[in-house]
Amino acid sequence: MLMVIEDHGLVKPYVIMHAGAESSWEIFDKDFKNFRSLPTIPSSDYCFFHSDKETISVGTQLIVIGREIEGIVVFRYELENNKWFRGPSMITPRVMYGSASDGKTVFFAGGIQMDDNGNPIVVRTVEKYNADTKMWTMIYGMHKSRKFSSGCFLRGKFYVLSGRNENDKHLTCGERYDEATNSWELIPGMLKDINFITSSQAPPLIAVVDDNLYLLEISLNELRIYDINTNVWKKLGSVPVSANAVFGWGVTFKSMGDRLLVVGTSHSWSRTTVFYSCQRSPYVEEQHWEELKYWCDDTELPRFIHNCCVMFA
C-alpha cells in the first residue's frame, strides 16, 4: 500500500518527536491534531535510554543512533510493519555527525568516533544508508574533520554546514558533495556572518523548502535564507521562539512539505512550549508565522524536544 501511495505522489508529512529518557517516540500529523506512540525500542540498556540519541527518517524508516554500554548502536523503525529492528550497524560507528536524507538514501558525515584505545576522535569520513537494501556504503571523505555539524540536501547535492573541528573551534565553512562525481567542494565562509554565542551551542538549525535553504540564527532568534549564488544569508525577520535561551538545544526547526516548522519556548514570561509554522516567502522582509494551537487535546507539551524529524508517507 505504501508503495502505491508513493508512486502516486500522495505522501503527507508526519512529524516524529521524542521527549527524552524512556519515553517513546510519537508520530503526529502535520496539524498536530492527532498522534500515536510508536512501540518501545527493543533495548534494555540503561545507557541507551539515558544518553543522547540522534534521529533521522529515510523513506518510511526511522533511524535512531545511540550508545549502549558496549558501543554505538543503530535501531530502525519500519512504518509498514510498525516494528523496531536492531541494525544494521554503521561501517564506522560515530555520533554527533551531520546528516540528511533524500528519498531512500541518507548520508552521515563526520562526527565523533572512538579509536582503538577508546579515545574520541573527530572524523571526516562519510557513509550512506539505503533504506531499500538496508546496507551502508562508504563514500569519499570531506575536506574537513567536523563534529556537531548540520546536513541538508539542496538542489540535488548533499551539504554539510559548520560544526567544530578537532580543536573544538567553530567552522564557518561548508562543504557540498556531488554524488555523480563522488567529490566534495569546500565552501569558505558559508556561515561567516553567523554568531556563535558559546562553544557548546547546538549545530546550525537549518531546513530546506522548495530548494531554498533556511536557517534559524540562534543568537538573534532570526530567520535567514541562503543565496547559493552569492554565498550570503538574507534576513527574513524574527522567529517566535526563544532559541537563544538554551543555545539552540531542544528547539525544532524543520521543513514540513511546503512549510517551515519551529517548536520551542515562547518569548513570554511563562516560557511555555509553542508550535508555529509558516508558508515561507523568500521575497518578503518578515514572514507570517501561524501558531498551531490544537496540539492533540489534553496532551502535555514537552518542554524540551530531544529528537525530531519529518517523515513523508
N, C-alpha and C positions, 0 to 999 in steps of 0.2 A: 504493500500500500504506500509506504514512504517513497519508494522508487517512482511510483506512478505520480504522486504529488510533486516530486522534484522535477520529473520530466515535463510536467505541465506548468511549471513555474508558479505553483500555488503555495509555496512555502511562506511561513509567517515568522516573525522574530519572537523568541521567548527568552526571558531573562532568567539566568540561573545564579542564585546567590547563596553564600554561606556565611553564617554569623559567628563562626568560630567554635573552638573546643569540640565537644562531642555532638553538637547539633548537626542535623542532616542538611544536605543541600536542598534547596527549594526552587521549583521552576514556576515562573509567573508568566501570564500573558502580557502583551505589550502595554495594556492599560492598567495592569496591576489590580484587576478586579477579581481574578481567580488565580489560585495556585494549588500546588500539591507538593508534598515532600517526596524526595527520592528515597529509595531504600538505603539502609545504612551501609557504608563502605565495609567490606569484609576484612577488617583488620582489628586485631585485639591488642595492638601495640600502643602502649600509653604514650610513647614518644611521638607517634604519628598524629594522634588526636590533639596533642597539646603543643605542637610545634607548627611553624609556618608551613603553609601549603600553597601551591600555585595551580591555577585552573585555566583551561582554555577549551573551547569547543572546536571540533573539526568534523564537518558533515553532521551526522546525528550522534556523534560520540562526544562525551565529556571526558577530558583527560585531566587527572589530578596527580600532581607530583609532590611528594613529601618525603619525610625522613622517618624511618623506623630505626630501632636500636642497631640493626645490622647494616644500615646504609639507606641510600636513596631508593625509593620505590615508586612505581607507576601503577595507578589504577585507572581503568576506563569504564565509563557507564555507557551502555548502548540503549538508546531510546526505544528502538523497536522491540527489545527484549525486556526493557525495564529492569535491567540487572547490571551489577558491577562485576568486573573481571580484573584479575591481577595481571599486570604486564600488558604488552611485552616491555622489558627493560630497555632503557636507553643504551646506546653503544658506549657513550661517555657520560655516565650519570653526573648531573650537576643541578644546582639550584640558582635562583636569582639571575636568570637569563632574560633575554629579550625574545619575545615570541609573537607569532601572528599566523593566522590560518587563512587559506584561500581555497575554497571548495573542499576537497577531500584531503588536502595536504596542509600540514602545519610545520613551521620552521622554529627551531630553538637555537639562539645564537649567544655565544659567550656564557658568562655565569661563573659560579664558584664550584670547583671540582676538588676532590680530595686526592692528594698524591699517594704514592705507595707507603708513605710514613704517616698517613692520616692528617697531613697538613693542608689547609685550604689554599688553593691557588686560583688566580683569576685567569680565565682562558679566552681564546679567540675562536675555538672550534665551533662548528655549526653542524647540526644534523636535522633531518626532516623525517616526519612520520606520515605514512599513508594510511588513511582510515579504511580503505578497501582491502589492502593487503595485510594491514596490521604489522607493517615492517618499518624499521628505522634504517636510514641511509645517511652516511657521512657526505657532506659536501665541502667545497673549498672554504678554508677559514677566512675570517675577517682580517683587515689590516691591523686593527687594534684589539688588544685584550680588554674586555669590559664586563662589569657586573652591574646589576641594578639598572639596566637599560630598558628601553621600550621598543617594541616592534610593531610594524604595520605593513599592509600591502597597499601600494599606491601606484595606480596606472600600470599594473602588471608586474611590478617589481617589489621585492622584499626590502624594507628599510629598517635599520636599527639606529635608534637615536640615543645620544648622550650616554649616561652611565658613569661608572667610576673605574679608574684603571687600577693596576696592581699596587699603586701608592696611595690609593683611596682618594685621588683627586678627580673632580668632576671633569668629564669630557664634553666639550662643546661641539665636537664633530659628529657627523652621522655617517652611515655607510649604506650603499644601495647595491643589492645583489640582482644580477641578471641571470636567470636560470638558463637561458638559451646559450650563453657563453660561459656559464659556470665561473663568473668573475665578480669581484667586488670593486666598487668605485667609492673612494673616500670623498666625503662632502665636508670640507673645512668650514668651521663657523656656523654650522646649521642651527645651533642654539646659542649663538654668541650674545644675543640680546635678552636671554632668559636669566632671571635672577635665581641664584642658588642660595637659599637662606640658611641652610645648615648642611653639614656633611652627611647627615642621616635622613635627609628628606626622601620622599618616595620617588620612584622612577617617574619620568615625564608622563603626565596624564594626556593621552592622545586618542583620537578617534577619526575614522575616515568615513565620509558621507559623500556619495556621488563623485568619487575620485578627487575629493578635496580633503586635505589633512588639517585637522583642528587640534588645538592644544589648550588645556586649562592651565594658565600660568598661575602656579600655586601661590607665590608670594603676594600677588595682587588680586587673586580671585577673578581673573580676567580671561575672556575667550579670545583666541587668536587663530588666524588662518594662514597657512603656509603658501607662499608663491614659489612654485617649483622652478620657475624661470629665473628669478632674481635672488633666491635663497634668503628671502626676507619674510618676516611674520607681520601680518596686518592685524591691528586691534579691532575687535568686534564687540566691545562693551563688557560689562561685568557679568558674573555668573552668580546666581542666587544661593550659593553655599559658601561656608567658611572653610575652604580647603587649607588656608594658611594656619588655621588653629591647630592642626595636627600634622603639619608639614606634608600634606597630601595623602597621608596614610588613612585607610578606612573610607576613602572617598571613591565613588564610582563615576567614571566618565567614559561612556561607550556610544558607539553608533548603533542605532536600532532601526534598521531599514533606512528610511529617508529622514530620520530624525536623530538628534543628539539627546542623550540621556545623562543626567547628572543626579547623583544621590549623595547627600552629606548633611551636616548640621546647618541649621538656618543661621542667619545673621542676627536674629532676635536674642534677647537675654535668656530665653528659655533653652536655647541650643537644641531644639527638637530636630529629629531627622526629617528631611524633606526630600521629595522626589519631583524633579522638573524635567520637562522635555521641550525641545524647540524645533520648529521646521526651519532649519538653518537657511540663511541667505547670505552669501559672501559679499553681496553688493550693498548692504546697509550697515550703518555705523553701530547700531545697537540691536541685538537680537531680542525677540519676544519669547520669553520663557513661560510655559504654562505649567502650573503646579498640578501634579497627579494626586488628587485628594482621596481617591477611592481606597487605595491600599488594603484590599481584601478585608472587608469589615471585621472588626473585633480582633484583628491580628496585631500584635505588638510590634512596633517599629524597631528594628535593630539600631543600636547607637553607633555601631562600627561595622562596616562591611569588610570582612576578611578576604572574600573571593567573589568575583562577579565576572560573568561572560554572557554573551548573547549567542543563542543557537537558532538557526533557521531550519524549520521543519514543518 
